Amino acid sequence: MNTKRTHIVIPQQLVAEIDTLVGKRGRSAFLTQAAEKELMRLRQIKALESAAGSWKDKDHPELKEGAAKWVKKLRQEYDQRFEKMTRR
């Protein structure tokens, strides 16, 4: 992986807490991992926001009574099929 040295300013207390957990030698890896995790979270939020309103209730009438009820029904159907097949 290509790396680039950069200068960031963060509170001294935060640096101390990071160093306590991962040590001074682990600081860059920790901050890199934390930044990657936050970037993923922000990308997911952006994707959810851009998809807002794309789900139409009329396109999914099976969920009219709620997703939990629909999933329960699917599981019951699966259990019934499994029971039928194992009786043979």
C-alpha positions as CSV (number, residue, x, y, z in Angstrom):
1,M,0.0,0.0,0.0
2,N,1.3,3.4,-0.9
3,T,1.5,5.7,2.1
4,K,1.8,9.5,2.5
5,R,3.1,11.2,5.6
6,T,0.6,13.9,6.8
7,H,0.3,16.3,9.6
8,I,-2.9,16.3,11.6
9,V,-3.8,18.2,14.8
10,I,-5.8,16.3,17.4
11,P,-6.4,16.9,21.1
12,Q,-3.5,15.8,23.4
13,Q,-5.8,13.8,25.6
14,L,-7.0,11.8,22.5
15,V,-3.4,11.0,21.6
16,A,-2.7,9.9,25.1
17,E,-5.7,7.6,25.1
18,I,-4.8,6.1,21.8
19,D,-1.2,5.6,22.9
20,T,-2.4,3.9,26.1
21,L,-4.4,1.4,24.1
22,V,-2.2,0.7,21.1
23,G,1.2,2.3,21.9
24,K,3.0,5.1,20.1
25,R,4.1,2.6,17.4
26,G,0.5,1.6,16.8
27,R,-0.9,5.1,16.5
28,S,-0.8,5.4,12.6
29,A,-2.4,2.0,12.1
30,F,-5.1,2.8,14.6
31,L,-5.9,6.2,13.0
32,T,-5.9,4.6,9.6
33,Q,-8.3,1.9,10.6
34,A,-10.5,4.4,12.4
35,A,-10.6,6.7,9.3
36,E,-11.4,3.8,7.0
37,K,-14.2,2.7,9.3
38,E,-15.7,6.2,9.4
39,L,-15.4,6.6,5.7
40,M,-17.4,3.4,5.2
41,R,-20.0,4.6,7.6
42,L,-20.3,7.9,5.8
43,R,-20.6,6.2,2.4
44,Q,-23.3,4.0,3.7
45,I,-25.2,7.0,5.1
46,K,-24.9,8.7,1.7
47,A,-26.1,5.6,-0.1
48,L,-29.1,5.3,2.2
49,E,-30.0,9.0,1.7
50,S,-29.7,8.8,-2.0
51,A,-32.0,5.7,-2.0
52,A,-34.6,7.3,0.2
53,G,-38.0,7.2,-1.4
54,S,-37.1,4.5,-3.9
55,W,-39.1,1.8,-1.9
56,K,-42.7,1.9,-2.8
57,D,-45.3,0.1,-0.7
58,K,-47.4,-0.7,-3.8
59,D,-44.4,-2.7,-5.2
60,H,-44.2,-4.8,-2.0
61,P,-47.7,-5.7,-0.9
62,E,-46.3,-8.8,1.0
63,L,-44.9,-6.4,3.6
64,K,-48.1,-4.6,4.2
65,E,-48.5,-6.2,7.7
66,G,-44.8,-5.7,8.5
67,A,-41.5,-7.3,7.6
68,A,-41.4,-9.5,10.8
69,K,-44.8,-11.1,10.0
70,W,-43.6,-11.7,6.4
71,V,-40.4,-13.4,7.6
72,K,-42.3,-15.5,10.1
73,K,-44.6,-16.7,7.3
74,L,-41.6,-17.6,5.1
75,R,-40.0,-19.5,7.9
76,Q,-43.3,-21.4,8.6
77,E,-43.5,-22.3,4.9
78,Y,-39.9,-23.5,5.0
79,D,-40.6,-25.6,8.1
80,Q,-43.7,-27.1,6.5
81,R,-41.7,-28.1,3.3
82,F,-38.9,-29.5,5.4
83,E,-41.3,-31.6,7.5
84,K,-43.1,-32.8,4.3
85,M,-39.8,-33.9,2.8
86,T,-38.5,-35.7,5.8
87,R,-41.7,-37.7,6.2
88,R,-41.0,-39.5,2.9
